[in-house]
């Protein structure tokens, strides 16, 4: 699904008229106001839903879709991811990238030695954390700060890092 970018997770229903609460997984929550449609990963297929209305409540986005007017029509999709196509993604600034584009990247140390593969990115609030799996299947957590992550090359899928004292036992 590299052509699709996750923008949220269907967290719960909202009322009985088919609205849903979405936990946003995008940095720009206001982007939902501009979206015309989203795709729901129903497992075996992607369902295309046209957005009729968008509201915000606390940390959630409330979505209403055209043609879905009953809680029973939508409740079965609770917990599923919502996606947009890359062409409908938020435009990136210089030196920005989508997190999904570096999952699986080769991680090398500043002296060019292979260190591992980037398996996951944890979003902690203060800074992201790269979960890197080394050859021995051990995982190392690397904070995404300028002292540790030196370069991210999207085209070559290579992340260059400096191993700060205390990161590896």
N, C-alpha and C positions, 0 to 999 in steps of 0.2 A: 504494500500500500504506500509506496514511496511517493506516488503522485497525490496522495491525500495527507492532510495535516489535521491532527486532532485538535479541536477547539473546546471540547467539553465532554462531560460525562452526565448522562441522564441519571440524576440522583433520586428523583421521586416525582410523583404526580403532584399537581397543584389544583385542588378543587375537583369537580366532577365533569367539567366541560372539555377535557382533553388537553389542558395545559400541563406543561412539565417544568420541573425545577432542574436547572443544569448547573453543575459545578464547573466553572470555566477553567480550562487548562491553557489559556492564552494570556500573554502579558497585557493585552489590550482588550479589556472586557467590553468597552464601548463599541468594539468591532461588530458585535451582534446587531447593533442598530442598522448597519450597512448591509448585512447579509440578506440575500433573497432566498437562499436555500442551504440546507445542510444534508449530509448523508449519514444515516445511522447504520452502524455495523451490526446487522442482525445475525451474524454468524456465517450463514451460507450465502448471504447476499447483502448488497448495500441498498438501503432504501432511501430514495430521494424525497425529501420533504420540503415543501415550500413554506417559508415563514410568513405568517399572517400578522403576528404581533410580538413585540418584545417589551418586557418590563424588567426592572431590577429590584431585588429585595435582599437586603443584607449582602452576603457574599455570593448570592445566587442570581442566575438569569432565569426569568420565567419566559418560556416560549410557547406560542400558540401556532399550530400548523393548519394550513388550509385543508379542509376535508376531514379533519379529526375533531370531532365534537363530543366525544364520550370517553370517559376514563377507561372503559373496557377496551377501547380500540388501541390504547397506547401503553397501558400498565405492564403488559408482557415484555416490554423493551427496557424496563428499569435496569440500570447498571451498565447499559451499553454505551459505547463511545459515539460521539458526534464528530464528523469530519467536514472539511471544506477541500475543494481542489486547490492546487498550488496557484492557479490563476486568480483565485479569490482570496488568497492569503494577504496578510498585511505586508505592504512593501517594506523591504529591509533597508536599513541604513548601511553605510560603508562599515566594514568589519563586523557586521551582524550576520548570523546564520540561524537556521532552524535546528533545534536540538536533535531532531530525528536524522538530520543529515550527517551527524558525526558518530552516531551509534555504530559500532563495528569498526571504528577507525583504529589504525595502528598507533600505539602510543610509544614514543621513543624518548630517551633521555636527551639532555642538552648536548651530550657528546656523541649522539647518533646511535646509541645502542638500543636494540629492541627491548621494550619493557613489558608490553602486554597489549590487550585489546580493550577498547572502551565498551563496556557492556551495558551501562546504565547511567543515567544522570539523575541525581537526587536534587530536588529544589527545596532548599532549607529556609529560604527567606533572606538570610544574610548574604549567602553566596551559594551558587550551585556546587555540587560535589560530584566528581567523576568517579564511577566505580570501574576500576581497571582490573581485568583478570590476567594474571601473569601465567607463564607457561606451566607452572606447577599447580595451576587451578586455584591458587590463593588469590583473594581479592584485596586490593589496596584502595583506600579512599583518598582522592586527591582534591583539595579545595580549589575551586576555580577562582584564583587570585593571581595577580600579575607576577608575584614572586614564585609561583609554582607552575602555572600554565603559561608557557612562553609564546607558543604559536599554534594556531589552528588552521590547517590547510584543508579547506573543504574539497577542492578539486582532487587532491591526491589522497584524501582521507587519512591524514597524518596529524597527530597532536604531539607537539614537542613540550616536554615538561622538565622542570628542575625538581629533583627529589630533596625536599627540605628535611633537615634533621628531625627524627621522631616519626616520620611517616611510615617507615618500614622498620619492623623490629629486627 
